[in-house]
Amino acid sequence: MVATWLSTLASIGMAVGPPLVYADQAFSIVKKKDSTGFSRDVCAILLIANITRCFFWLGNHFEMALLVQSIFMILAQLALLYICILYRPHISPETLGTSTRPLSFWQWPTYTQYIEFLAGLILCQAILFLIFGQWPTFVSILGFVALGLESTLPIPQLISNYRQRSLYGFRMSTLLGWVGGDSFKTVYFFLQHTPLQFQVCAIFQLSIDLAIIGQRITYGNKPPISAILTEEDELEQALVLGQE
């Protein structure tokens, strides 16, 4: 009886816990009216990974709690993405038109463009699943793509922290949520005997979380000097152009 209740509570925690981690991050951005320090690529990874995981579930019916988690996470990241775009930094690749990514991927100026991309992704995956969904190899690959991509979640933040030499703008509550959530789900995956994709990718993701903790200890969370200098340079350029 107790074991059943614990299992139920663990499933509920697994379903709603990870999406709630980003509530404080969203509140912080709205409060400051600035999304500086939070990598929007985190939203990209979570949206693409969880959409792909939903299709993986269609071919391999793993725990229902994990499917519900994916649905909640998609909704949470769509909301967080909107907030990040609404309060994007004044100096950003979109506003300056300096994106170096192919087709300016995930650095588009409007929220509609992100939704159009995600709609196209869902359509493409639906077509592929209808064609190859009966093949176990395809389903297995789909799982590794979904979970492998999700395991890279902390990497954009890791890179952003390294470039800024600071964790400014990245909430400690989000970091603790990552570490606690990834530790919990790693244990959960092994105890529930989930597919191998879940277990391998969870261990990798947890290792990146620990690296970010190391950055927090090393860099702290002071405003990055490089960002201040960049803003001053932009202002100087604007004044020069205004005088010409």
C-alpha beads as a LAMMPS data file, in Angstrom:
LAMMPS data file: protein, C-alpha beads

244 atoms
243 bonds

1 atom types
1 bond types

-500.0 500.0 xlo xhi
-500.0 500.0 ylo yhi
-500.0 500.0 zlo zhi

Masses

1 110.0

Atoms # bond

1 1 1 0.000 0.000 0.000
2 1 1 2.747 2.448 0.997
3 1 1 4.826 1.438 -2.013
4 1 1 1.848 2.129 -4.298
5 1 1 1.354 5.598 -2.836
6 1 1 5.043 6.383 -3.139
7 1 1 5.039 5.226 -6.750
8 1 1 2.006 7.407 -7.497
9 1 1 3.568 10.458 -5.853
10 1 1 6.801 9.859 -7.755
11 1 1 4.895 9.701 -11.034
12 1 1 3.031 12.941 -10.235
13 1 1 6.312 14.626 -9.299
14 1 1 7.907 13.401 -12.516
15 1 1 4.991 14.747 -14.578
16 1 1 4.655 18.251 -13.123
17 1 1 8.011 18.918 -11.433
18 1 1 10.306 19.645 -14.428
19 1 1 7.933 22.159 -16.104
20 1 1 7.473 24.034 -12.813
21 1 1 11.242 24.554 -12.553
22 1 1 10.954 27.295 -15.177
23 1 1 8.194 29.243 -13.421
24 1 1 10.666 31.164 -11.263
25 1 1 12.881 31.865 -14.292
26 1 1 9.893 33.318 -16.156
27 1 1 8.881 35.412 -13.141
28 1 1 12.416 36.774 -12.839
29 1 1 12.500 37.806 -16.515
30 1 1 9.116 39.543 -16.265
31 1 1 10.153 41.302 -13.058
32 1 1 13.396 42.630 -14.583
33 1 1 11.861 43.072 -18.049
34 1 1 15.072 41.576 -19.396
35 1 1 15.924 38.029 -20.482
36 1 1 19.694 38.626 -20.504
37 1 1 21.588 35.619 -19.139
38 1 1 18.990 32.990 -20.025
39 1 1 19.741 31.120 -23.236
40 1 1 16.697 30.858 -25.496
41 1 1 18.310 27.760 -26.986
42 1 1 17.157 25.980 -23.816
43 1 1 13.585 26.493 -25.045
44 1 1 14.545 25.181 -28.491
45 1 1 16.056 21.998 -27.087
46 1 1 13.143 21.286 -24.762
47 1 1 10.468 21.979 -27.368
48 1 1 12.071 19.864 -30.111
49 1 1 13.020 17.067 -27.701
50 1 1 9.589 16.805 -26.070
51 1 1 7.709 16.966 -29.362
52 1 1 9.922 14.124 -30.612
53 1 1 9.390 12.232 -27.339
54 1 1 5.624 12.336 -27.893
55 1 1 6.110 10.553 -31.213
56 1 1 8.481 8.107 -29.497
57 1 1 5.677 7.282 -27.067
58 1 1 3.399 6.388 -29.982
59 1 1 5.873 3.683 -30.970
60 1 1 6.972 2.639 -27.488
61 1 1 4.390 3.164 -24.744
62 1 1 6.638 4.070 -21.814
63 1 1 5.331 5.550 -18.528
64 1 1 2.246 7.753 -18.956
65 1 1 3.740 10.193 -16.423
66 1 1 6.612 10.876 -18.826
67 1 1 4.212 11.583 -21.688
68 1 1 2.226 13.998 -19.502
69 1 1 5.522 15.624 -18.494
70 1 1 6.359 16.197 -22.169
71 1 1 2.992 17.839 -22.837
72 1 1 3.314 20.126 -19.808
73 1 1 6.899 20.959 -20.746
74 1 1 5.896 21.951 -24.288
75 1 1 3.272 24.336 -22.902
76 1 1 5.687 25.758 -20.317
77 1 1 8.439 26.361 -22.878
78 1 1 6.066 28.031 -25.331
79 1 1 5.124 30.473 -22.577
80 1 1 8.758 31.010 -21.515
81 1 1 9.833 31.536 -25.124
82 1 1 7.165 34.220 -25.556
83 1 1 8.404 35.994 -22.422
84 1 1 12.034 35.785 -23.577
85 1 1 11.139 37.344 -26.932
86 1 1 8.988 40.016 -25.309
87 1 1 11.854 41.033 -23.004
88 1 1 14.804 40.237 -25.259
89 1 1 17.993 42.297 -24.676
90 1 1 18.303 45.505 -26.683
91 1 1 21.577 44.156 -28.043
92 1 1 20.813 40.797 -29.617
93 1 1 21.397 39.147 -33.020
94 1 1 17.736 39.715 -33.974
95 1 1 17.661 43.412 -33.189
96 1 1 21.081 44.071 -34.706
97 1 1 20.610 41.731 -37.674
98 1 1 23.950 40.050 -36.963
99 1 1 22.914 36.394 -36.612
100 1 1 25.594 34.034 -37.924
101 1 1 23.384 30.936 -37.822
102 1 1 22.045 29.309 -41.001
103 1 1 18.683 30.966 -41.758
104 1 1 19.112 32.800 -38.414
105 1 1 17.859 29.631 -36.697
106 1 1 16.137 30.329 -33.381
107 1 1 17.141 33.971 -33.560
108 1 1 14.068 35.181 -35.406
109 1 1 12.467 38.535 -34.601
110 1 1 8.847 37.397 -34.120
111 1 1 7.151 34.710 -32.017
112 1 1 5.094 33.646 -35.043
113 1 1 8.223 32.422 -36.829
114 1 1 9.022 30.081 -33.947
115 1 1 5.484 28.674 -33.998
116 1 1 5.673 28.154 -37.762
117 1 1 8.918 26.222 -37.371
118 1 1 7.457 24.013 -34.627
119 1 1 4.311 23.364 -36.692
120 1 1 6.506 22.309 -39.612
121 1 1 8.521 20.042 -37.305
122 1 1 5.362 18.323 -36.031
123 1 1 4.091 17.834 -39.592
124 1 1 7.392 16.324 -40.765
125 1 1 7.616 13.980 -37.791
126 1 1 3.988 12.918 -38.265
127 1 1 4.666 12.021 -41.909
128 1 1 7.830 10.099 -41.032
129 1 1 6.038 8.217 -38.250
130 1 1 3.182 7.231 -40.563
131 1 1 5.722 5.840 -43.041
132 1 1 8.272 4.210 -40.718
133 1 1 6.395 3.916 -37.404
134 1 1 6.006 0.135 -37.695
135 1 1 9.768 -0.374 -37.753
136 1 1 11.285 -0.962 -34.266
137 1 1 14.622 0.447 -35.453
138 1 1 13.005 3.746 -36.441
139 1 1 11.202 3.985 -33.092
140 1 1 14.450 3.264 -31.254
141 1 1 16.289 5.952 -33.236
142 1 1 13.436 8.367 -32.517
143 1 1 13.891 7.717 -28.812
144 1 1 17.633 8.318 -28.908
145 1 1 17.102 11.553 -30.874
146 1 1 14.485 12.799 -28.388
147 1 1 16.352 11.861 -25.220
148 1 1 19.783 12.593 -26.652
149 1 1 18.695 16.078 -27.633
150 1 1 17.129 16.693 -24.238
151 1 1 20.328 15.585 -22.529
152 1 1 22.134 18.474 -24.261
153 1 1 19.744 20.913 -22.549
154 1 1 22.295 22.448 -20.146
155 1 1 24.986 22.849 -22.837
156 1 1 23.774 26.203 -24.301
157 1 1 23.602 27.604 -20.773
158 1 1 27.048 26.175 -20.029
159 1 1 28.439 27.953 -23.116
160 1 1 26.583 31.187 -22.324
161 1 1 27.997 31.183 -18.784
162 1 1 31.510 30.587 -20.124
163 1 1 31.267 33.475 -22.597
164 1 1 29.944 35.870 -19.954
165 1 1 32.207 34.537 -17.217
166 1 1 29.114 34.914 -15.070
167 1 1 25.774 33.275 -14.276
168 1 1 24.055 36.669 -14.250
169 1 1 20.380 36.351 -15.216
170 1 1 20.310 32.580 -14.693
171 1 1 18.272 31.836 -11.599
172 1 1 19.818 29.695 -8.888
173 1 1 16.383 28.129 -8.415
174 1 1 16.473 26.951 -12.031
175 1 1 19.929 25.429 -11.551
176 1 1 18.869 23.675 -8.361
177 1 1 15.742 22.497 -10.161
178 1 1 17.889 21.042 -12.930
179 1 1 20.206 19.217 -10.537
180 1 1 17.433 17.994 -8.250
181 1 1 15.120 17.059 -11.103
182 1 1 17.804 15.273 -13.117
183 1 1 19.010 13.392 -10.040
184 1 1 15.444 12.340 -9.257
185 1 1 14.634 11.266 -12.796
186 1 1 17.907 9.325 -13.151
187 1 1 16.995 7.238 -10.113
188 1 1 13.376 7.034 -11.290
189 1 1 14.371 5.748 -14.732
190 1 1 16.490 2.960 -13.285
191 1 1 13.888 1.928 -10.708
192 1 1 11.059 1.924 -13.278
193 1 1 13.195 0.080 -15.855
194 1 1 12.435 2.653 -18.538
195 1 1 13.954 2.223 -22.027
196 1 1 17.748 2.464 -22.209
197 1 1 17.548 5.850 -23.976
198 1 1 16.139 7.466 -20.831
199 1 1 18.837 6.071 -18.536
200 1 1 21.891 6.904 -20.663
201 1 1 20.757 10.439 -21.490
202 1 1 19.777 11.213 -17.890
203 1 1 23.288 10.400 -16.652
204 1 1 24.866 12.617 -19.325
205 1 1 22.519 15.510 -18.537
206 1 1 23.233 15.287 -14.815
207 1 1 26.973 15.514 -15.497
208 1 1 26.482 18.822 -17.376
209 1 1 24.372 20.149 -14.485
210 1 1 27.268 19.475 -12.135
211 1 1 29.610 21.351 -14.496
212 1 1 27.321 24.405 -14.297
213 1 1 27.464 24.216 -10.510
214 1 1 31.234 24.401 -10.895
215 1 1 30.761 27.544 -13.029
216 1 1 28.526 29.057 -10.366
217 1 1 31.242 28.547 -7.755
218 1 1 33.958 29.881 -10.090
219 1 1 32.207 32.811 -11.806
220 1 1 29.437 33.897 -9.407
221 1 1 26.466 35.873 -10.742
222 1 1 27.748 39.439 -11.113
223 1 1 26.748 41.397 -14.248
224 1 1 29.154 40.345 -17.028
225 1 1 31.779 42.990 -17.830
226 1 1 31.819 41.966 -21.495
227 1 1 28.112 42.731 -21.853
228 1 1 28.572 46.202 -20.329
229 1 1 31.467 46.945 -22.651
230 1 1 29.528 45.724 -25.670
231 1 1 26.613 48.002 -24.805
232 1 1 28.959 50.987 -24.436
233 1 1 30.531 50.203 -27.816
234 1 1 27.105 50.092 -29.446
235 1 1 26.195 53.464 -27.934
236 1 1 29.446 54.985 -29.194
237 1 1 28.761 53.659 -32.686
238 1 1 25.253 55.079 -32.585
239 1 1 26.596 58.511 -31.575
240 1 1 29.165 58.440 -34.379
241 1 1 26.507 57.529 -36.930
242 1 1 24.270 60.288 -35.569
243 1 1 27.015 62.859 -36.080
244 1 1 27.735 61.775 -39.674

Bonds

1 1 1 2
2 1 2 3
3 1 3 4
4 1 4 5
5 1 5 6
6 1 6 7
7 1 7 8
8 1 8 9
9 1 9 10
10 1 10 11
11 1 11 12
12 1 12 13
13 1 13 14
14 1 14 15
15 1 15 16
16 1 16 17
17 1 17 18
18 1 18 19
19 1 19 20
20 1 20 21
21 1 21 22
22 1 22 23
23 1 23 24
24 1 24 25
25 1 25 26
26 1 26 27
27 1 27 28
28 1 28 29
29 1 29 30
30 1 30 31
31 1 31 32
32 1 32 33
33 1 33 34
34 1 34 35
35 1 35 36
36 1 36 37
37 1 37 38
38 1 38 39
39 1 39 40
40 1 40 41
41 1 41 42
42 1 42 43
43 1 43 44
44 1 44 45
45 1 45 46
46 1 46 47
47 1 47 48
48 1 48 49
49 1 49 50
50 1 50 51
51 1 51 52
52 1 52 53
53 1 53 54
54 1 54 55
55 1 55 56
56 1 56 57
57 1 57 58
58 1 58 59
59 1 59 60
60 1 60 61
61 1 61 62
62 1 62 63
63 1 63 64
64 1 64 65
65 1 65 66
66 1 66 67
67 1 67 68
68 1 68 69
69 1 69 70
70 1 70 71
71 1 71 72
72 1 72 73
73 1 73 74
74 1 74 75
75 1 75 76
76 1 76 77
77 1 77 78
78 1 78 79
79 1 79 80
80 1 80 81
81 1 81 82
82 1 82 83
83 1 83 84
84 1 84 85
85 1 85 86
86 1 86 87
87 1 87 88
88 1 88 89
89 1 89 90
90 1 90 91
91 1 91 92
92 1 92 93
93 1 93 94
94 1 94 95
95 1 95 96
96 1 96 97
97 1 97 98
98 1 98 99
99 1 99 100
100 1 100 101
101 1 101 102
102 1 102 103
103 1 103 104
104 1 104 105
105 1 105 106
106 1 106 107
107 1 107 108
108 1 108 109
109 1 109 110
110 1 110 111
111 1 111 112
112 1 112 113
113 1 113 114
114 1 114 115
115 1 115 116
116 1 116 117
117 1 117 118
118 1 118 119
119 1 119 120
120 1 120 121
121 1 121 122
122 1 122 123
123 1 123 124
124 1 124 125
125 1 125 126
126 1 126 127
127 1 127 128
128 1 128 129
129 1 129 130
130 1 130 131
131 1 131 132
132 1 132 133
133 1 133 134
134 1 134 135
135 1 135 136
136 1 136 137
137 1 137 138
138 1 138 139
139 1 139 140
140 1 140 141
141 1 141 142
142 1 142 143
143 1 143 144
144 1 144 145
145 1 145 146
146 1 146 147
147 1 147 148
148 1 148 149
149 1 149 150
150 1 150 151
151 1 151 152
152 1 152 153
153 1 153 154
154 1 154 155
155 1 155 156
156 1 156 157
157 1 157 158
158 1 158 159
159 1 159 160
160 1 160 161
161 1 161 162
162 1 162 163
163 1 163 164
164 1 164 165
165 1 165 166
166 1 166 167
167 1 167 168
168 1 168 169
169 1 169 170
170 1 170 171
171 1 171 172
172 1 172 173
173 1 173 174
174 1 174 175
175 1 175 176
176 1 176 177
177 1 177 178
178 1 178 179
179 1 179 180
180 1 180 181
181 1 181 182
182 1 182 183
183 1 183 184
184 1 184 185
185 1 185 186
186 1 186 187
187 1 187 188
188 1 188 189
189 1 189 190
190 1 190 191
191 1 191 192
192 1 192 193
193 1 193 194
194 1 194 195
195 1 195 196
196 1 196 197
197 1 197 198
198 1 198 199
199 1 199 200
200 1 200 201
201 1 201 202
202 1 202 203
203 1 203 204
204 1 204 205
205 1 205 206
206 1 206 207
207 1 207 208
208 1 208 209
209 1 209 210
210 1 210 211
211 1 211 212
212 1 212 213
213 1 213 214
214 1 214 215
215 1 215 216
216 1 216 217
217 1 217 218
218 1 218 219
219 1 219 220
220 1 220 221
221 1 221 222
222 1 222 223
223 1 223 224
224 1 224 225
225 1 225 226
226 1 226 227
227 1 227 228
228 1 228 229
229 1 229 230
230 1 230 231
231 1 231 232
232 1 232 233
233 1 233 234
234 1 234 235
235 1 235 236
236 1 236 237
237 1 237 238
238 1 238 239
239 1 239 240
240 1 240 241
241 1 241 242
242 1 242 243
243 1 243 244
